[in-house]
Amino acid sequence: SVPLAFFSGIGAGSKKGILFKGGLAIEALKDVRAVAMDKTGTITKGDFAVQKIVSVNYLTEKQLLTIAADCEISSTHPIGQSIIKEAKEQNLSLKEPKEIREISGKGICAEFPEGTVLCGNVSLMEMNGVDYGAYAGKESGTAVLVAADGKLEGYLIIDDAVKEDSCAAVREMKKEGLFTAMLTGDAPGAARTVAEETEIDEVHAQLLPENKLEALKSIRKAHGAVMYVGDGINDAPVLTRADVGIAIGAGTDVAIESADIVLMKNDLLDAVGAVRLSKAVIRNIKENLFWAFFYNIIGIPLAAG
C-alpha cells in the first residue's frame, strides 16, 4: 500500500524530469505552504548583459569596463561573466590582478600594480568606506560599482530577462494555495521589478547567504513549511535548511547535492508539478490503505468462518 505508491511516484516524476531523492521528499511536499525562490537562474534566465556604463570620474567608459572585467576575469558568477563578455565584444585587452579576494554576497577586491580596485555592490562600498553618492541608484537592473584606491570611478548596470515560464509557474503556485517569496542578493530595485512582473507576493533583496536563512525562518514562522528553489552555490545552505529543497538541473553541483529534488528540465513549472505529484501519491496511499483495511476487515472474519 505504501512503498509501491512511493516507487510509482518517483518513477512518474523521473519521466517528467523531476528527480526525487527519496520518499521523504515526496512526503514532505504535502505539508508545504510557501515557496521561496532565488532570482538569478531560477526566476530569470541568468543570461546577464551590460546595459549601461556610467563613469563618474576621469575614466572613459571603455577604461571602466576594462577595470571591471579585469576584476571579474576569474569569476564564474553570471554577472561577472556578462562583464567579461561585453569587454571581449569590444575587443578590450584584459589582464589578471596580482591578487583577488572574493567577498561573499558583496563583490571582489583586486590588487593591481596601479592600486586596489573594488568591484561589487553598495554593501562592498560601505564596508570599505567608499563614498558612492555619485551613484544614482534609480536604474532598473543590478549595479556593479567600481572604486579605485577608495574613490568611486563609476558603475555598470547589468540586467537579466525573466524566464518565459516563471510568470505561469508563480500563478500555478498560487492556485495550489502557496505563498510566494523571492530571496536574492541583488539590489532592491532590480528585485522589485522582477517581483512585479511575475506577481510574487514578497521580496527579500540584497541578502547574503546567512541572511537568506533568516528570511527563510521568517517565512516559515508566518506561513508554515517552506519549499526553496535555487541553483547557485550561495543557495546551498538554504536548500539544506528548507523543509524541501529543489535545485534547478542547470545549477551548480553544490546546489544539486544539497537539494531533495532536482528539476532536470530547468523549468520552474516542474516545481509545481512536484507538489501536485506529491499530493497525488499521498492521496493514492490513503486510498490503498482504505481498501487494504476494508478487504481485511471483511475477508478475515469470512476466512475464519
RATA-V418091 format. One line per field, one symbol per residue. ss: DSSP state (H for helix, E for strand, - for the rest). phi: phi as a letter, one per 20 degrees, with the letter a starting at -180 (. if undefined). A space follows every 10 residues. Layout:
ss: ???
phi: ???
//
This chain:
ss: --HHHHHHHH HHHHH--EEE --HHHHHHH- ---EEEE-HH HHHE----EE EEEEE----- HHHHHHHHHH H------HHH HHHHHHHHH- --------EE EEE---EEEE EE--EEEEEE -HHHHHH--- ---------- -EEEEEEE-- EEEEEEEEE- -E---HHHHH HHHHH---EE EEE----HHH HHHHHHHH-- -EEE----HH HHHHHHHHHH HHH--EEEEE --HHHHHHHH H--EEEEE-- --HHHHHH-- EEE-----HH HHHHHHHHHH HHHHHHHHHH HHHHHHHHHH HHHH-
phi: .dgfffffff fffffendee eqffffffff efdbcdcfef ndedfmefbf ebccedcefe fffffffffg fegdfdfgff fffffffffe leedceffbc cedgmcqcdc ddgeqecdcr efgffffdme fdffefmdff peedeccdln cfdqbdddcc efffefffff fffffemefd bcdbeffgff fffffffemf fbccdldegf ffffffffff fecogddddb bdffegffff effcdcdfge ffffffffee ccefeldfff ffgfffffff fffffffgfg ffffffffff fffff
//
